Structures are given as structure tokens and as C-alpha cells.
Amino acid sequence: MGGDQVECCDEQGRLTVNGDPVDERAYLRDGVEPSERQFEVDVPEDAIWVMGDNRPNSQDSRFHTQEPGGGTVPDDRVVGRVWAIVWPTDRFELLERPDSLESLAP
């Protein structure tokens, strides 16, 4: 969210937000690293930083750091949020906010 500092990775290989480690086991598959790229970003107040759950195959904010905005997405460009997994169909699931992010909520 705007105003946050997002970094990967700490000494234990975890993603951190504002210096606090994020437990991503609820949505990253076993063996998937939080990021194969090191980064540290200060998210502008009017933007968000996005990372996919399939990190090795996600062209998310990490891959756009050299573009205008540094990989962040302006708030006025966000039109919704993910609420379900529909493909592949054997992984169909309605999603809730992961408990690991509750401590980061404003």
C-alpha cells in the first residue's frame, strides 16, 4: 500500500513490509521463494505494489522497476481485487484476505 516499504529478502529469505516479515506459506506453493530478484521499494502514497502468487512466472511489479512508477500501480488504475481462483478448475477456491496480512492492515 502507499507509504509502505517492501523488500526482499531478509536474512531468512522472507518478504518484509516496513521491516516486518510476511508469512506467505498460505498462498505460495511449497518450495517457491518469495522472490528470485532482490528489491527494495518505497511505495508512493497514491499507489500499490503487486506480486503474483506464482512468483517464478509472474510479471508483477518486480519486473517493471525500470519503468515510470518503478513497478507500482497508481490507485486510480485499480478496478477490483482477486476474490477467486478459477483456473485450473481443480484449484477452484473463493479467497479471503490471508491471516498473514492482517498485521499489515491500516
N, C-alpha and C positions, 0 to 999 in steps of 0.2 A: 504494500500500500504506500501511498505518498508519504514521504518523510522517513521511511524505513531504510536501513542499511542491510542489504542482502549479500552474503558472502559464502563462498565455497572454496575450500572446505577447511574446517578446523583440524586440530591435531588428530582427532578421532575419525576424520573423514566425513563429518556431518555438515549439512547446510546450516547456516546460522542466520537469524534475523535479529538485528540490533544486539548482536553478541550472544543471543540465546540459541542453543542448539534446537533443531526441529527433529522430532522423531517421525521419520517418513515411512516407517515399516507398514503402516496401514494402507498405503497406496503404491509403494514401489515394490516390484516383484523381488523375490529373494535373489541376491547376487547383483542387483542393479545398484550402481554407485549414484550418489546424489548428483554428481556432475563429473564428466571426464575433462572438463575445462575449469581452470581456476578463474574466479572472478570476484570482484567486489564492486558493488554499485550502490550509490545513494539515489533512491527513487525520488524524483521530483514530486512536490506536493500534489500536482494535478495528474498523476499517472500511476500505473501499476507495473509490476514486474511479473511475467508469467513463465512458468516452467511446466512442461508436459510430464505425465506420469510414466511415459515410455521414453525415459531420458536419452538412451543411446540413439533413438530415432526421432527425436523431437527437434524441429527447427523453431525453437522457442526464443525467448528474449536473449538467451546466452549467445545465440548465433547472429544477433543483429546489433551488437555493441558498437560497431563502427559506423552505423547509420545514424541519421538525425534522431535524436531522442535517446541514443545509447541503448537501444533494445527495449526501452519502456514503452508502454501503450498509454496514450492520453485517455483520461477518464471519459471524455466525451465520445470516444470511439468504442466503448464497451456497451454492448447491447443486451447482454444476458450473462448467465452463468451456467456452468455444466451441472446438470441435475440427474443424468443417467448415462450408463454405458449401454450401448445398443449393438455394438459390433466388436468382436464376433458374438453371434447370438447366444453362444453357450456361456458368455460372461455377462449377460443382461443383468443390470443391477440399478436400482434407484440409489442415488448418492446423497449423503448428508455431509455436513462440514466435519472433517476429521477432528477427533479429540485433540490431536497433536497441535492443532492451530488455535485452539481455544485460548491459550495463554497469550496469543498474539493479538487477539481481538481488542479493538478500542473500547 
